[in-house]
Amino acid sequence: MYLLHALMIFLGLTFSGFVVMMNKGATLGNLTPVKALLFSLITSAVNVLAVLAGYAFSVMCKGVLTEKAEIITAYVILFCIGIFLTVRAWHTRNTEEKLDRSFDMKQCFRLALKHSYGVVLVGAGCFLLGFDLMKVIVIVALMTLISVLAALYVGYHFGSGFSRTVGMSGGILMILFTVIRFAEYLGTRG
């Protein structure tokens, strides 16, 4: 059950990362399979580290909050991230697809790091909900790897015209899933 919950939560968050890398793919002049795989592996590694940072944050909260407060805090975090992603996507305008010959592994690392804040917060929320660390790491690593590869190729071949729609879809998915799960939680507590 928790595995499905983690998949749904990170699916919404993955859409945000998809937009970032799709926009970057639209600016690349020569995307080879090796470069795409390396960019995907770098982003996956950063997101795994972000999950670990979220886990460390949630461990600090474990003794401070009651179990009920932990669960409510987790759902508030997830809901707020969903709202943030939706609003940010709504305000996104078309990205200028200007050729970027300087994008390399170092810049990919910086880009992944810059956009990993959501993974830290969602990771903390997942652990406050009691999700298994190793399962979440595997989910994040695989979802990031696959989505970044797909996003780079979509952006490279089709451009970044889908940014707003994809970004809003991810945020809305997170909001809906959080509201549904929280309602189920309240139903079992009532």
Secondary structure, 3 states (H helix, E strand, C coil): CHHHHHHHHHHHHHHHHHHHHHHHHCCCCCCCHHHHHHHHHHHHHHHHHHHHHHHHHHHHHHCCCCHHHHHHHHHHHHHHHHHHHHHHHHCCCCCCCCCCCCCCHHHHHHHHHHCCHHHHHHHHHHHHCCCCHHHHHHHHHHHHHHHHHHHHHHHHHHCCCCHHHHHHHHHHHHHHHHHHHHHHHHHHHC
